[in-house]
Amino acid sequence: MELESILLPGICPERPIVISGPCSAETEEQVIKTAKELADKNIKIFRAGIWKPRTKPGGFEGIGVEGLQWLKRVKKETGMYIAIEVATAQHVYEALKADIDILWIGARTTANPFAVQEIADALKGVNIPVFIKNPVNPDLELWIGAIERIYNVGITKLAAIHRGFSSFDKSIYRNLPNWHIPIELRRRIPNLPIFNDPSHIGGKRELIASISQQAMDLNFDGLIIESHCCPDEAWSDAKQQVTPQVLEYILSLLVIRDEIQSTENLSVLRKQIDDCDNDLIQILSKRMRVCREIGIYKKEHNITVLQSGRYNEILEKRAEQGEVCNMDSDFIKNIFQAIHEESVRQQIEIINK
């Protein structure tokens, strides 16, 4: 992709580029007060939800078109740029009429290729920055597909927003970060700026600082953080919003590391990583050879491939061993689940020959 810079005049190119504002535009007073407090903290880009897709009916679903006039006032009185989420072609038309500077496509919309294409068609002939959030489910191809749809209509000022992924399992996070997915996105589209949304990943304001630091350590380009003048009174997502004063404190804590390090010591350590990876491949190859021999034995003795008791025993035992070696038990389980799937695949192939 041949992309243009998303930087608007007056925006500092140094990391992190920060976009902040309330989850929802609730009242004109709340919007203006929050914006002025953020402007005093040198935040240049103001975000606010105008249309809010809610999981269930009955909740606050956004103030609608009326709120766009409040944002125009923010722009006039503070000089801040304005960013909002759009989910339909009509949202795009209204946003463009209101001279909104940045649009982003939300996670629920990204998951629907038809909706993304309608938004893309509405953007033809306009080249303002458009950010695309990851889909709610951990599907990299769906995320890239949405980016390509917007790019294919001539939008070259593009960025991605990593806001985490929904999960049925309980977690300390509202949405699991699954960092490997945005890392792979960066590998596939190296020149695409990636923003992190720690508010939606954490779901709790106390997690914002640590998630933001992780994003900076992974060389993300910016942060989109929800900020409210009175977060405990917010009409939506109160627990994940912070005051502009707390936001300023969080940003002051961030350690921004050099983007490129090519010291001799690092090269030596990377060589060790390469050697370890080579060893892992050899060990896995040996393990699969043994699994194939087991497959032959099962075929000769009419034994089913899947042995659930043995599989559960392996997962639990290896998870415990991983913890002893200072590794997360879920990480170890994921590895051995993948190994088991490949083992089963190879055994089934043998049995069905």
Phi, psi and omega in degrees: 000135175262100187255147173267164177294141176273354185292127176267156182308132178090354179271125181290132182284351182288146178285148350271144167284128187247129173244128184212158181156178186287154174306313181230141167284115187257307177224160178298320180298315180297318181296311183293317180298313180297316182298316181294323177294321178291319178299323177296336178267011176071025172279130187260341184236122183255130178245149173200140178280120178264315173246126186242106175289122181252149182297320181233152178291157177106340178275174179289119185252025175098153183281338179084201188305327180307322183293338180297328178291326176295321180291325175298323177293319176304312182299318182290319188271337182245341184078006180285152170280157185240135179229136177220163176268139174237143181235351180219166176298323179297322175302318180299312181300316180293321180294318180293323177297327181273005177062040175292142187272324184224135175246147169227150179259126185284169186297319180294324180287319179304329181288352183243100182303327179295317180294319179298319180295322177298318177296317179301314180298324179290340182266358181303133179087356179241139180229069174258162178300131177234125179254142181240117176286154175295152176295162183298327179266151184285076184233098183296320182296323177294320178297310179297323178300319179295318178299316181294323179298318179290319180296323185292345177263009174103005177277116182246358175260084188241152173210161177248151174239122177266110182242013179084174189230140180295149179213144177287330183287151176287145183204161175290342181265150170290317176228129184297133182292325180041059188304333183297336181287309175295332176297317178292325176299317179296323178293321184284323180231079189299330185268008180272118177297142178236126175257151176249141179246083183292339179296313182280331176292310184284315184075355179222136184298332182289348179264351187299316184297313184292321179293320179299319179295320177301318180297320179292322179295334178267011174069031173293156186273332184198179181228142172239109190237132181281128182225140186219143180295330177222075190302326181293343179257008183298146181280347177210142175050048183298322188292340184256008180255151180234163175284159175303328179293317177293322177302314179301320179294317179300315181295328180291338181277342187295136173258116181260109184273161178301140181289326185234125175231124182224044180287162180298319181298319179294323178297321178296316180295321179294326176297321178296321177299315179301317179297318179297318180297320177297319178296319179299317179298317180296319180293318178296322178298317179295319180297318180293327176298317178295320179298323178293323176296322176295321178300319178297317179298316180296323180294316182294331183250013175057046180255139179294151181293309186280123176241091189300319181300313179296319181298312180297322179297317179297313183301312183292318182293315181293325177297318178296318178297321179298318179297321177299328181265023176064036175240147181294135184296324178295323177300314180295318179299318180299319179298312185285336171295318178294319178298318181296318179300318179291323178297315179297318180301315182291323179292319178297322179298319180292314183295326183272000178287000000 
